[in-house]
Amino acid sequence: MKKAVPFRIAAGLIAASLAAAAPLVLAKDSKPPPAAKAPAAQPAGDIGFASGGSGQPLDVTADQGIEFSKDAKEIIARVNAKAVRANTTVTADTLTAYYRDKTPPVPGEPADKAKKPAPDAAQPPGDKPSDGSGTGGSEVWRVTADGNVDIFTPTQHAYGDHADYNIDDAVVVLTGDHLKMTTPQDIVTARDTLEYWENKHQAVARGDAVAIAPAKGQRIQADTLVADFAENKQKQMVIQVAHGYDHVVLTTATDVVTGDRADYVVETGIVTVTGSVKITRGGNQFDGNYAVVNLNTGISKLLSAPAGKPADRQVRGLFVPTPKKTPAPPSDTAPKGP
């Protein structure tokens, strides 16, 4: 087996945990640049693409090494590429980082206003890597991962065929087949895209989106699902609040609830469903505009409208009697006569 070639990129490259437009430095044994002022603490288990490892170097390995393109301003790590920074790791067949000229901020002006290069910005770096001082005058602004993508922390995994990370916005978008994000308690899947908004600790699943809590036997499906993550007492990133939009289907051990929108607060176990609500329990069906489902107690309430709002339709219930089972005739065990 061919040995992977190690590289260290200080404050640059890869979606997994780039500081917001940090300077690019590449060297096999270079020392990381002096640490900048510490940002707000990132939860240890969160996918920390932009802020989770700010100021820390990014270690990259690839079986075929790394290719530089001065004209295209891109750096490519090929074959079994892996990038690690702080608690976040990205693995893929290929990793590509795109860099640009960096415009120094005007004294007294916030640094984020100097992200885009001016026409007379510093010259791009040559093919020779920087000396590690972080003064090369370039910054990574976008990173892509292709083929068997896995982005993970100690408590989260995100899978896809392709990942595209915009460092300025701190957003990663995964596409491809079998899109999935997992935590110790939840599984989120999607057909079209799976996004993670780092600064909001929020995942957005689009297209036949499904969130499952296997241990609780609960499932919510919608055209689009938005899940807000937070750190629990065990320092694990888990879903705190989930919102479903369009063609919502909530499945519990006893009920199937459908509607136009659902809002689920995990701590209380309360799900509110609005818009053409239907609740099916066994053979019985209930129709209304507003439902409150308590997943912890198993009690569901169907209303014509939320409290304090006028109702525009009645609540309707269809109760289907359960057929009585006809007892089986007793078996003939008496002895037969002659």
KELO-758072 format. One line per 5 residues: number of its first residue (from 1); their letters; for each residue z, y, x of N, C-alpha, C, O, CB. Coordinates in steps of 0.02 Angstrom, whole numbers. Each point is the difference from the previous one (the first is absolute). Glycine has a CB too. Layout:
% residues N
NUM = A = Z:Y:X:Z:Y:X:Z:Y:X:Z:Y:X:Z:Y:X; ...
//
This chain:
% residues 338
1 = MKKAV = 0:-60:42:0:60:-42:0:63:44:40:6:47:21:-69:-138; -105:108:75:-6:61:40:61:44:-11:22:11:-56:-147:-17:48; 153:30:62:60:41:-3:-17:69:-25:-49:31:23:101:-97:71; -11:91:-141:-12:67:-26:14:52:53:45:-7:41:-15:-33:-156; -70:93:113:7:54:49:47:53:-28:-14:27:-54:-102:-48:99
6 = PFRIA = 172:36:-12:48:49:-27:-19:71:18:-25:13:55:114:-99:-48; -77:131:-53:-9:71:12:58:36:-32:31:-26:-46:-157:16:50; 141:70:20:50:42:-32:-32:67:-16:-29:32:44:124:-90:17; -89:78:-124:-27:65:-21:58:42:-23:30:-15:-52:-142:-35:19; 129:100:70:58:41:-16:-19:54:-50:-43:42:13:91:-64:100
11 = AGLIA = -16:19:-170:-9:51:-53:-72:5:-21:-23:56:-15:119:6:60; -134:-117:-49:-68:2:-25:-23:-69:-20:29:-49:25:-53:148:45; -26:-106:-113:-34:-62:-20:37:-40:-53:61:-7:2:-109:5:110; 11:-24:-157:16:-50:-50:40:26:-59:46:40:6:-50:-121:85; -16:55:-148:30:19:-62:74:-15:-3:36:34:-36:-144:-52:-17
16 = ASLAA = 130:-30:88:67:-26:-12:54:50:7:49:-4:-38:-89:-100:76; 38:152:6:55:46:5:-16:59:44:38:17:46:39:-111:-65; -132:126:6:-19:58:40:40:60:-21:9:13:-60:-123:-59:75; 137:84:32:30:64:-16:-55:45:-26:-59:-10:17:150:-3:71; -73:61:-129:-52:42:-30:-42:32:54:22:46:35:51:-25:-135
21 = AAPLV = -135:-47:108:-48:26:48:32:8:69:-2:54:29:-57:5:-121; 87:-113:117:32:3:66:-52:-3:55:-55:-26:-12:158:-28:-36; -88:78:110:-48:-2:54:-14:-71:22:43:-44:-6:-5:156:44; -98:-125:-14:-22:-66:20:11:-10:75:-22:41:40:-62:-42:-133; 117:-54:111:11:-16:70:-10:-75:7:31:-39:-37:50:136:54
26 = LAKDS = -122:-118:30:-12:-72:10:11:-17:73:-28:31:44:-54:-33:-139; 123:-48:107:11:-25:67:38:-64:-4:40:-10:-46:-40:126:93; -12:-162:1:32:-65:-3:75:6:11:38:-37:-32:-144:-15:71; 128:95:5:71:4:15:25:72:-1:48:17:34:-60:-119:35; -21:144:-109:20:70:0:66:9:-35:18:-39:-45:-138:73:47
31 = KPPPA = 157:17:18:63:15:-32:-13:42:-62:-44:43:1:105:-48:109; -23:-6:-163:-10:40:-61:17:73:14:41:15:43:-16:-115:-115; -56:146:34:15:71:9:71:14:-23:30:-40:-36:-151:70:20; 148:28:36:68:18:-22:5:0:-75:-45:23:-35:60:45:138; 39:-93:-129:10:-5:-72:5:69:-31:34:45:26:23:-155:-11
36 = AKAPA = -92:118:-71:3:63:-36:62:0:-45:38:-49:-1:-165:60:4; 137:43:-39:56:5:-45:-4:-55:-52:-52:-10:-30:58:134:49; 48:-159:-30:0:-58:-44:-15:20:-71:28:48:-26:55:-104:100; -130:19:-107:-16:15:-70:53:-29:-45:48:-32:23:-170:34:4; 114:9:-92:45:-30:-48:-2:-75:6:-53:-30:12:38:127:-90
41 = AQPAG = 73:-128:70:6:-72:10:-44:-38:-49:0:15:-60:117:1:102; -154:-65:-16:-42:-43:-40:39:-64:-14:31:-27:46:-137:76:3; 107:-74:-111:34:-62:-14:-24:-55:47:-60:-6:13:74:40:-133; 32:-74:145:-17:-49:52:-51:-50:-24:-41:-23:40:154:36:7; -113:-31:-111:-46:-50:-24:-64:27:-28:-43:-38:-23:139:-29:0
46 = DIGFA = -105:134:24:-59:31:-31:-59:-2:47:7:0:61:67:73:-128; -134:-75:38:-62:5:39:-4:72:24:-14:45:-39:-45:-137:-27; 71:103:132:6:67:26:-61:19:40:4:4:62:118:-17:-59; -178:25:-35:-62:14:36:4:66:38:-17:2:59:-44:-66:-146; 82:117:55:-4:66:31:66:22:31:0:29:54:-88:0:-134
51 = SGGSG = 143:-42:47:63:28:24:50:-51:25:48:18:34:-66:72:-114; 7:-154:65:49:-50:18:12:-6:74:56:-18:21:-87:-41:-121; -19:72:142:9:-7:72:-21:61:38:-23:-5:57:7:-115:-69; 23:179:-18:-22:62:31:31:8:69:60:-7:9:-74:59:-123; -29:-38:163:23:10:68:4:-63:40:13:3:60:49:93:-101
56 = QPLDV = -72:-154:10:4:-63:35:-71:-25:17:-47:15:-36:155:-43:-23; -115:-9:114:-66:-26:17:-21:-56:-47:43:-31:-33:-23:61:152; -84:-43:-122:-28:-54:-41:-28:-53:47:-44:15:39:18:65:-135; 51:-141:92:-23:-54:42:-56:-38:-35:9:-23:-57:105:13:110; -171:3:-20:-59:-31:-29:-22:-58:44:-3:7:61:-32:102:-114
61 = TADQG = 19:-166:22:-30:-56:36:-63:-22:-35:-6:7:-61:119:-44:102; -161:12:-3:-63:-25:-28:-30:-49:49:2:11:61:-21:96:-125; -10:-161:40:-27:-52:43:-58:26:43:-9:-23:57:44:-62:-141; -74:132:58:-57:26:37:12:71:27:-47:33:22:-27:-103:-93; 136:93:70:15:65:28:-19:56:-47:-6:-10:-61:-11:-36:173
66 = IEFSK = 9:106:-84:-13:60:-39:-63:35:25:-10:8:60:133:5:-82; -164:9:-25:-64:33:16:6:75:-17:25:18:-53:-90:-125:30; 40:149:68:2:72:-10:-70:27:-14:-48:-23:32:149:32:43; -108:38:-121:-63:33:-13:12:75:-2:28:26:-47:-72:-125:-18; 22:133:120:12:72:5:-40:38:-52:25:48:-30:-3:-61:152
71 = DAKEI = -86:-8:-133:-43:36:-46:25:-7:-72:2:49:-37:-99:-67:115; 115:-43:-97:24:-12:-69:73:19:-9:26:1:-56:-110:-92:46; 118:104:66:71:16:-1:39:-54:-37:37:13:-47:-64:109:51; 19:-183:20:36:-55:-30:21:-50:53:-31:-6:53:-32:22:-159; 117:-52:92:26:-51:43:6:-64:-41:29:2:-55:34:82:128
76 = IARVN = -90:-140:-48:-3:-61:-39:36:-57:37:-15:-13:58:-94:50:-110; 156:-69:18:32:-61:26:-28:-59:-38:3:-2:-62:104:66:92; -135:-113:7:-36:-55:-32:33:-68:10:29:-14:52:-133:80:-36; 99:-107:-67:20:-70:-2:77:-7:4:31:16:50:-140:-47:4; 138:8:-109:72:-10:-4:38:63:21:48:-3:39:-64:-119:-17
81 = AKAVR = -6:178:-48:31:64:19:68:7:-34:9:-20:-58:-123:72:73; 161:-25:22:68:8:-25:29:66:26:-6:15:59:23:-141:-65; 14:163:-39:32:63:19:71:1:-26:12:-17:-58:-123:77:57; 158:-41:44:71:0:-18:30:67:17:-9:25:56:17:-150:-38; 27:154:-65:37:61:13:61:2:-44:-5:-8:-61:-101:69:94
86 = ANTTV = 164:-52:-3:64:-1:-37:4:-65:-39:-8:-54:29:10:181:-38; 10:-124:-56:7:-60:-40:-64:-22:-35:1:-47:-40:117:79:23; -174:1:33:-63:-14:-35:-50:-33:46:-9:21:58:30:76:-134; -55:-148:51:-51:-36:37:-64:-4:-42:3:-10:-61:85:-57:123; -145:74:-29:-65:-9:-32:-38:-54:39:-5:5:61:2:115:-103
91 = TADTL = -23:-170:8:-43:-48:31:-66:-2:-38:-1:8:-61:100:-77:101; -154:58:-4:-67:-2:-30:-48:-28:51:16:-6:59:9:104:-135; -85:-116:53:-52:-22:47:-20:57:46:-11:-9:60:-30:-76:-143; 36:146:53:-21:59:38:40:60:-23:11:10:-60:-127:-56:74; 139:87:33:34:63:-14:-40:57:32:-19:-5:58:132:-53:-65
96 = TAYYR = -125:111:-31:-37:57:26:38:65:-13:23:13:-56:-131:-74:35; 114:102:73:33:65:-6:-52:55:13:-39:-5:47:150:-43:-10; -112:99:-79:-45:57:7:41:61:21:51:15:-31:-131:-63:-57; 58:83:140:37:57:24:-43:63:-2:-61:-4:-7:130:-71:80; -37:132:-66:-34:64:-4:33:48:49:55:-13:25:-86:-6:-146
101 = DKTPP = -3:74:135:29:52:42:61:29:-35:0:10:-61:-114:16:112; 164:-12:-13:61:28:-28:4:74:14:-8:23:57:65:-133:-42; -44:148:-67:7:72:7:74:18:7:39:-15:-45:-145:34:-23; 124:13:123:71:18:8:22:48:-55:-39:44:-19:30:-60:143; 70:9:-150:23:45:-53:11:71:27:19:9:57:34:-106:-115
106 = VPGEP = -65:145:15:14:70:17:76:10:1:34:-25:-46:-145:65:-5; 138:-6:101:73:11:2:26:28:-67:-26:49:-26:18:-29:150; 59:-54:-150:30:22:-63:-33:-30:-61:23:10:-56:7:94:112; -86:-141:-46:-35:-31:-56:19:-73:-5:5:-33:52:-100:115:-41; 105:-109:-72:17:-71:-6:-53:-43:32:-60:16:-2:121:8:-104
111 = ADKAK = -39:-80:136:-47:-43:36:-53:-30:-44:-56:-11:23:146:-14:56; -74:12:-144:-49:-33:-43:-59:45:-17:-50:-24:-25:142:-44:-21; -87:133:60:-56:44:-13:-51:-2:56:-53:31:-4:128:42:-63; -59:-108:119:-45:-3:58:-30:-69:8:-18:-19:55:83:109:1; -69:-129:-111:-24:-68:6:-74:-4:13:-22:-40:43:113:6:-120
116 = KPAPD = -131:74:43:-72:-5:8:-22:42:59:22:57:9:-36:-76:-132; -32:-9:165:-20:34:61:-42:62:-14:-41:1:-47:45:-109:105; 5:158:-17:-42:59:-3:-63:-12:42:0:-46:41:101:122:-58; -155:-36:8:-61:-11:38:11:2:75:-34:-37:36:-29:86:-130; 108:-8:119:12:6:71:62:-37:23:34:21:47:-92:88:-50
121 = AAQPP = 74:-164:-32:60:-38:18:-8:-33:67:-55:1:29:79:-21:-150; 30:-8:147:-2:-32:66:-52:-55:2:-14:-31:-51:135:57:66; -150:-37:43:-51:-51:8:29:-69:-14:58:-13:17:-118:84:67; 20:-117:-115:25:-68:-13:14:-35:66:-31:15:51:-34:-20:-159; 110:-43:107:16:-37:61:-59:-40:24:-42:-21:-41:161:16:7
126 = GDKPS = -123:-7:99:-54:-41:27:15:-73:-11:48:-17:-35:-73:104:119; -16:-130:-54:10:-72:-7:64:-23:34:26:-54:-15:-149:39:8; 148:55:54:61:-19:35:60:17:-44:5:56:-25:-60:-37:137; 102:-66:-122:58:14:-42:42:56:28:-3:17:59:4:-136:-94; 39:149:-10:45:53:20:54:-26:45:10:-60:5:-34:120:-112
131 = DGSGT = 59:-15:141:52:-21:46:66:-13:-34:51:-12:33:-108:78:54; 58:-63:-155:61:-15:-36:43:60:-14:54:-7:-28:-57:-102:79; -20:168:-33:40:60:-10:-4:26:-71:40:43:-20:-57:-15:139; -31:-54:-159:-8:24:-68:-34:67:-4:4:33:-51:97:-96:23; -136:84:82:-33:66:-1:-75:-8:6:-34:46:24:135:5:28
136 = GGSEV = -129:-107:-75:-71:-13:6:-42:40:-47:-62:-2:6:92:-109:31; -1:147:-85:-39:42:-45:-35:-37:-54:-49:26:-28:35:49:121; 36:-135:-111:-31:-38:-55:54:-32:-42:57:-8:21:-160:-13:48; 83:2:-130:48:-31:-46:-37:-49:-45:-58:12:-19:132:90:23; -41:-156:-22:-28:-49:-47:11:25:-70:56:20:-18:-34:-115:98
141 = WRVTA = -75:94:-121:6:24:-68:-14:-54:-52:16:9:-59:-48:103:100; 3:-168:-19:-17:-53:-48:0:-66:37:-21:-4:57:-47:83:-128; 91:-131:38:-1:-67:28:-24:-49:-52:20:4:-58:74:25:137; -137:-77:-59:-22:-52:-45:15:-68:29:2:-9:61:-91:83:-106; 100:-122:1:11:-70:20:-46:-43:-41:-6:10:-60:128:11:92
146 = DGNVD = -155:-70:0:-49:-41:-34:12:-74:14:11:-20:57:-94:113:-50; 81:-132:-61:5:-73:6:71:-25:4:36:13:49:-144:-10:7; 130:-40:-108:67:-32:0:55:50:16:42:-12:44:-95:-95:-9; 53:162:-71:49:53:13:68:-18:-27:7:-23:-57:-99:108:53; 143:-76:45:70:-9:-21:41:56:30:4:8:61:-18:-134:-68
151 = IFTPT = 44:167:-36:43:55:21:70:-19:-22:12:-10:-59:-106:98:50; 141:-92:56:65:-25:-21:58:31:39:-7:25:56:-49:-130:-87; 114:101:-1:65:19:27:46:-60:-11:-23:-51:-25:6:177:1; 81:-121:43:44:-56:-13:7:-20:-73:18:-56:-15:43:91:115; -76:11:-147:9:-17:-71:-62:12:-43:3:-11:-61:116:38:76
156 = QHAYG = -174:-4:13:-60:13:-40:-62:-28:36:-4:0:61:57:103:-110; -101:-127:8:-65:-21:25:-53:30:-45:10:4:-61:36:-112:110; -102:130:-21:-58:23:-39:-62:-33:29:-12:4:60:68:108:-88; -95:-145:-15:-57:-39:23:-65:27:-31:0:25:-56:74:-126:69; -129:95:25:-66:18:-24:-52:-18:50:15:-26:54:34:118:-120
161 = DHADY = -113:-78:49:-55:-11:47:-14:61:42:-25:-5:56:-24:-76:-136; 66:139:53:-15:63:35:56:50:-15:24:3:-57:-149:-24:50; 146:59:57:50:52:-10:-26:65:30:-29:0:55:123:-84:-53; -85:139:-37:-21:66:23:59:47:-6:26:10:-55:-147:-30:20; 143:47:91:59:42:0:-17:72:19:-28:12:53:98:-111:-25
166 = NIDDA = -52:145:-71:-8:71:13:67:26:25:49:3:-38:-140:10:-51; 93:6:152:64:19:30:25:67:-27:61:9:-8:-93:-72:111; -13:110:-116:21:64:-25:38:-7:-66:50:34:-12:-148:19:68; 74:-98:-100:31:-9:-66:52:-55:0:37:-8:-49:-142:48:-2; 110:-79:105:46:-57:4:-11:-48:-58:47:-21:-34:38:94:91
171 = VVVLT = -149:-92:-67:-18:-46:-53:-45:-55:29:-48:15:36:57:77:-124; 6:-154:72:-43:-55:20:-28:-32:-63:35:-8:-50:33:-12:156; -133:2:-104:-34:-30:-57:-28:-67:23:-39:-3:47:10:116:-98; 49:-167:17:-26:-66:15:-50:-21:-54:10:13:-59:98:-43:117; -162:-2:-36:-51:-25:-46:-18:-71:20:20:-24:53:-65:140:-73
176 = GDHLK = 6:-149:-23:-21:-69:14:27:-48:-52:25:20:-52:-29:7:174; -1:-91:-107:22:-52:-46:75:-15:11:26:9:55:-142:-58:-57; 148:28:-51:70:-24:4:46:54:28:41:-15:44:-84:-102:-29; 37:178:-39:45:54:21:71:-16:-24:11:-18:-58:-106:103:55; 143:-76:48:69:-19:-18:50:37:42:-11:12:60:-29:-124:-95
181 = MTTPQ = 96:132:4:58:27:35:61:-40:-22:8:-14:-60:-60:131:67; 94:-136:40:59:-40:-16:63:32:28:-1:32:53:-70:-135:-54; 126:94:-35:67:17:22:43:-61:-13:-24:-49:-29:9:175:5; 79:-126:45:42:-58:-14:8:-15:-75:17:-56:-18:43:82:123; -73:23:-148:10:-11:-72:-63:6:-42:-1:-24:-56:114:67:73
186 = DIVTA = -166:-12:9:-57:16:-41:-66:-19:34:-4:-4:61:70:98:-111; -117:-105:8:-68:-11:24:-46:46:-41:2:-1:-61:23:-120:95; -67:161:0:-47:44:-33:-70:-19:22:-13:-6:60:99:101:-66; -132:-104:-42:-69:-16:17:-47:48:-36:20:32:-49:11:-154:66; -93:126:7:-50:44:-31:-69:-27:14:-10:-39:47:86:138:-35
191 = RDTLE = -124:-77:-52:-69:-21:9:-41:50:41:-40:-20:42:48:-40:-151; 3:125:97:-44:51:30:30:30:64:-31:-6:53:-11:31:-167; 100:6:109:31:30:59:76:-7:-4:28:-7:-54:-124:89:65; 127:-82:48:72:1:5:18:55:49:-19:-3:59:30:-122:-85; 25:175:3:15:59:41:76:2:15:40:-24:-40:-138:87:-11
196 = YWENK = 115:-34:108:70:14:13:6:72:25:-30:19:50:54:-141:-22; 16:161:-65:11:71:15:67:4:36:53:-2:-32:-121:43:-69; 65:-35:166:61:-6:40:53:52:-16:58:-18:-7:-128:-30:95; 50:110:-94:50:53:-11:35:-7:-67:56:24:-9:-125:51:80; 36:-108:-120:30:-10:-66:32:-69:-5:35:-14:-49:-119:91:0
201 = HQAVA = 74:-121:99:21:-70:-4:-27:-31:-65:37:-30:-39:69:55:106; -171:-16:-77:-30:-19:-64:-63:-41:10:-42:16:42:88:88:-93; -52:-158:14:-59:-42:1:-39:11:-65:29:6:-54:28:-92:128; -124:88:-68:-43:7:-59:-50:-57:1:-40:-7:47:53:133:-48; -11:-168:-51:-46:-56:-6:-50:15:-56:20:17:-55:68:-99:97
206 = RGDAV = -153:75:-27:-51:18:-48:-46:-59:-15:-22:-35:45:26:154:-5; -17:-129:-105:-44:-53:-22:36:-66:-11:18:-33:49:-109:89:12; 102:-74:-124:37:-62:-16:63:-6:43:13:-52:29:-120:-4:-61; 145:109:34:60:2:42:56:-41:-33:9:2:-60:-42:112:105; 69:-150:-3:54:-43:-24:60:7:46:-6:-1:61:-77:-81:-112
211 = AIAPA = 143:89:20:63:-2:38:42:-56:-28:10:-5:-61:-14:130:85; 29:-168:20:38:-59:-22:68:0:35:5:14:60:-112:-79:-79; 159:49:-19:66:-14:27:13:-74:-11:28:-18:-52:15:138:30; -62:-163:69:3:-73:-12:70:-25:-18:7:-43:-44:-100:32:123; 144:39:-47:68:-25:-13:22:15:-71:42:-36:-28:-15:52:149
216 = KGQRI = -54:37:-151:20:19:-68:-48:-24:-53:13:7:-60:42:93:109; -112:-128:-29:-49:-23:-48:-32:57:-38:-18:-8:-58:82:-96:48; -73:161:43:-28:60:-32:-66:18:31:-11:-10:60:126:51:-86; -160:-14:-16:-68:17:24:-25:60:-40:6:2:-61:-29:-123:93; -4:171:3:-31:57:-33:-70:10:28:-10:-1:61:123:56:-79
221 = QADTL = -160:-47:-27:-71:7:19:-28:63:-32:19:17:-56:-32:-143:67; -33:160:23:-31:60:-26:-63:15:40:-11:-30:53:122:76:-92; -152:0:14:-58:21:40:24:31:66:-30:-11:52:-37:31:-158; 121:20:102:28:32:59:76:-6:-2:31:12:-52:-128:68:59; 126:-99:50:72:-3:6:22:46:57:-31:0:53:33:-119:-97
226 = VADFA = 52:157:33:29:43:51:72:-23:9:40:1:-47:-116:98:18; 94:-118:90:67:-25:14:34:44:52:-27:11:54:-10:-128:-81; 96:142:10:40:40:46:51:-46:34:39:-34:-33:-55:139:-39; 16:-104:139:44:-44:39:61:39:24:-2:60:10:-97:-129:25; 154:32:-27:61:29:28:36:-56:37:-12:-59:-11:21:147:-81
231 = ENKQK = 36:-68:136:38:-48:40:62:-23:-39:38:42:-24:-80:11:131; 52:-119:-113:59:-25:-35:58:-8:49:-4:20:58:-70:-79:-141; 129:30:59:60:-7:40:-10:-46:60:35:6:50:32:14:-152; -115:-65:96:-16:-45:55:-51:29:49:-27:-36:42:53:-59:-118; -41:161:69:-48:35:42:-71:-28:-9:-41:1:46:133:21:37
236 = QMVIQ = -106:-47:-143:-66:-25:-16:-36:50:-45:31:30:-44:9:-150:55; -105:129:1:-40:44:-43:-22:-39:-62:-36:-49:6:-3:116:94; 62:-45:-158:-16:-34:-63:-23:51:-51:11:60:9:73:-152:16; -117:68:-78:-23:45:-52:59:28:-38:43:-38:-24:-152:-25:15; 112:129:2:53:33:-37:-23:19:-70:36:-11:-48:11:55:156
241 = VAHGY = -108:-16:-112:-30:19:-64:-73:-20:1:-33:6:52:114:91:-66; -107:-122:-42:-71:-19:-5:-29:31:-63:32:2:-52:-11:-110:116; -84:131:-58:-35:29:-57:-67:-37:-8:-36:-11:49:91:125:-30; -71:-132:-81:-64:-32:-14:-42:44:-45:26:29:-48:27:-142:61; -118:118:2:-45:43:-38:-60:-39:-25:-37:-30:40:75:128:28
246 = DHVVL = -48:-98:-134:-58:-29:-33:1:-77:1:9:-31:52:-75:133:-21; 57:-130:-92:-1:-73:-9:61:-34:31:-5:-47:38:-121:52:-39; 184:22:-18:62:-26:28:19:-65:-35:-5:-6:-61:43:122:88; -17:-165:13:26:-64:-27:64:-16:38:-1:-11:60:-116:-31:-90; 173:42:-7:65:-17:29:19:-69:-25:3:-11:-61:32:134:68
251 = TTATD = -21:-169:39:18:-68:-18:70:-16:23:16:8:59:-136:-42:-53; 163:12:-53:67:-22:17:9:-72:-21:-48:-33:-21:93:151:7; 16:-144:19:12:-70:-18:-10:-12:-74:-14:-56:-21:95:47:116; -73:62:-137:-5:-9:-72:-55:41:-33:-24:-19:-54:144:-4:55; -142:78:29:-46:46:-33:-62:14:42:0:-6:61:97:57:-119
256 = VVTGD = -150:-32:21:-59:30:31:-10:68:-34:-10:3:-60:-45:-117:87; 59:167:13:-4:68:-27:-63:34:27:-11:-1:61:138:9:-70; -168:21:-34:-60:34:22:2:73:-24:32:16:-50:-98:-124:47; 32:152:40:-2:70:-18:-45:39:48:-35:-30:41:150:21:-89; -113:75:42:-42:42:42:35:21:65:-33:12:51:-22:29:-154
261 = RADYV = 122:-36:100:37:20:59:69:-33:0:30:-11:-53:-92:121:56; 86:-125:58:67:-28:7:36:33:58:-30:16:51:-9:-126:-99; 105:121:39:41:29:52:62:-45:8:37:-11:-48:-78:130:24; 51:-145:84:51:-51:12:48:25:53:-19:15:56:-61:-106:-87; 145:95:13:53:17:47:35:-65:18:34:-30:-42:-19:148:-7
266 = VETGI = -22:-139:111:23:-66:20:76:-6:-6:26:-51:-23:-124:41:100; 135:61:-56:73:-3:1:29:-13:-70:47:-39:-7:-47:116:105; -27:-45:-149:25:-9:-68:-34:-57:-36:27:-26:-50:-2:147:46; -83:-142:28:-37:-52:-34:-36:23:-62:-24:-40:-39:105:-39:84; -85:145:-55:-30:29:-61:-73:15:12:-18:34:49:129:14:-83
271 = VTVTG = -153:-72:-11:-72:16:0:-17:35:-65:15:-26:-54:-42:-74:128; -2:159:-70:-26:34:-59:-76:-7:-1:-33:12:50:130:71:-51; -123:-103:-57:-72:-10:-8:-23:45:-57:30:1:-53:-23:-122:95; -61:158:-31:-25:47:-50:-74:-12:-12:-35:-27:43:121:111:-9; -109:-63:-94:-71:-2:-16:-23:-68:-26:-9:-46:40:-7:133:45
276 = SVKIT = 7:-93:-151:-26:-62:-31:38:-61:25:-29:-48:26:-84:101:-35; 178:-51:0:44:-53:27:-2:-62:-45:2:6:-62:72:82:114; -77:-145:-21:6:-64:-35:50:-43:38:-2:-5:61:-118:11:-105; 165:-37:7:48:-47:29:-11:-67:-33:2:-6:-61:82:97:86; -94:-142:16:-9:-68:-26:57:-43:26:11:-5:60:-137:19:-65
281 = RGGNQ = 161:-45:-42:53:-46:18:-10:-64:-41:7:0:-61:74:96:89; -97:-149:8:-17:-61:-36:-62:12:-42:-51:23:25:171:-58:-27; -116:20:-62:-57:13:-45:6:65:-36:-43:17:-41:31:-137:27; 65:159:27:11:64:-35:-30:58:39:0:0:62:105:-47:-112; -130:96:13:-31:58:32:25:64:-33:7:4:-61:-108:-72:90
286 = FDGNY = 114:120:14:26:63:-23:-44:56:28:-17:-1:59:135:-45:-67; -137:94:-35:-44:55:20:36:67:-9:36:10:-49:-138:-78:18; 92:114:79:29:66:-5:-29:45:54:-51:-16:30:156:-32:-78; -72:105:60:-24:47:50:44:4:62:-21:26:52:-28:38:-145; 110:-91:87:48:11:54:48:-59:2:29:-19:-51:-38:145:40
291 = AVVNL = 17:-156:70:44:-58:7:47:10:59:-19:29:51:-69:-104:-102; 149:51:43:49:0:54:20:-72:11:28:-33:-44:15:150:17; -58:-142:86:13:-71:16:53:-2:55:-9:29:53:-109:-64:-85; 173:1:18:53:-9:50:-9:-68:31:16:-52:-30:64:128:-33; -104:-77:124:-13:-63:33:64:-37:20:-1:-60:9:-106:108:33
296 = NTGIS = 162:-11:-36:64:-31:19:32:-37:-58:31:-52:9:-16:141:77; -21:-61:-147:32:-30:-59:-49:-40:-42:21:-42:-41:60:135:41; -147:-82:9:-49:-34:-41:-9:32:-68:-35:-29:-43:64:-73:102; 0:161:-71:-5:34:-65:-58:50:2:-5:41:46:129:-55:-65; -168:10:-31:-57:46:-6:7:40:-64:18:-27:-52:-92:-52:118
301 = KLLSA = 59:144:-62:1:43:-58:-69:31:-9:-30:24:48:154:1:-33; -149:-26:-77:-65:29:-15:11:58:-48:30:-8:-52:-90:-102:71; 34:170:-1:10:60:-40:-68:30:-17:-51:-14:32:162:35:23; -110:22:-106:-62:34:-19:-16:57:47:-57:20:7:78:-51:-125; 32:58:153:-10:55:47:65:8:41:53:-22:-23:-136:81:-54
306 = PAGKP = 79:-28:136:61:14:38:47:45:-39:-22:36:-45:-41:-49:151; 127:10:-90:49:41:-35:-18:74:5:-16:26:53:104:-112:-29; -84:120:-81:-14:72:-2:-73:18:-9:-17:59:-3:115:-47:73; -142:-62:-74:-71:14:-9:-23:-28:-67:24:-52:-22:-43:50:146; -28:37:-157:-23:-24:-66:-40:-65:6:-36:-11:49:33:130:-89
311 = ADRQV = 11:-160:-10:-36:-65:-1:-66:9:-36:-4:34:-51:113:-98:52; -161:33:25:-65:4:-33:-23:-68:-27:-56:-7:-24:27:101:100; 74:-143:-72:-17:-66:-28:65:-38:-12:51:14:30:-163:-15:28; 109:-47:-102:57:-42:-14:3:-58:49:-50:-20:30:45:52:-150; 65:-58:127:10:-61:39:-14:-59:-45:21:-2:-58:65:57:134
316 = RGLFV = -121:-104:-50:-20:-58:-41:18:-64:36:-8:-6:61:-86:71:-112; 121:-112:13:17:-65:29:-31:-56:-40:0:0:-61:106:48:103; -133:-96:-6:-29:-59:-32:40:-60:23:-1:-19:58:-115:71:-64; 152:-82:-42:44:-56:16:-34:-65:-23:-15:-8:-59:119:82:49; -114:-118:54:-33:-64:-15:53:-54:-1:32:-13:50:-140:51:4
321 = PTPKK = 118:-69:-113:52:-52:-3:-18:-59:44:-58:-19:8:85:55:-124; 25:-65:143:-10:-59:42:-3:-61:-45:46:-13:-38:13:67:136; -113:-93:-94:-5:-59:-42:59:-48:13:19:-13:57:-144:24:-58; 153:-36:-55:53:-49:7:-29:-66:25:-53:-22:-21:119:79:-70; -30:-86:135:-21:-65:26:21:-55:-48:58:-5:-19:-49:48:137
326 = TPAPP = -56:-84:-137:16:-56:-44:33:-54:40:-28:-24:50:-69:51:-125; 157:-47:54:34:-52:39:-39:-65:-1:-29:-19:-51:138:72:26; -109:-86:81:-35:-64:5:36:-52:-41:61:-2:-1:-103:32:115; 4:-74:-148:32:-53:-40:39:-46:46:-19:-14:56:-73:21:-142; 150:-32:59:39:-46:41:-39:-62:16:-40:-25:-41:143:68:-11
331 = SDTAP = -92:-68:111:-35:-61:20:27:-59:-37:60:-4:-14:-81:51:127; -23:-91:-129:19:-61:-38:27:-51:50:-37:-36:33:-51:58:-123; 155:-24:93:30:-48:47:34:-58:-35:25:-46:33:-9:140:46; -14:-91:-147:32:-56:-37:-39:-64:9:-61:1:3:107:80:-87; -10:-137:88:-35:-65:8:-41:-16:-62:22:13:-56:69:-54:132
336 = KGP = -149:15:-66:-44:-20:-56:22:-67:-28:21:-46:36:-116:111:16; 88:-71:-118:18:-63:-33:-52:-54:13:-51:12:32:111:52:-119; -47:-122:61:-47:-56:10:-66:13:-37:-46:-41:3:143:-39:10
//
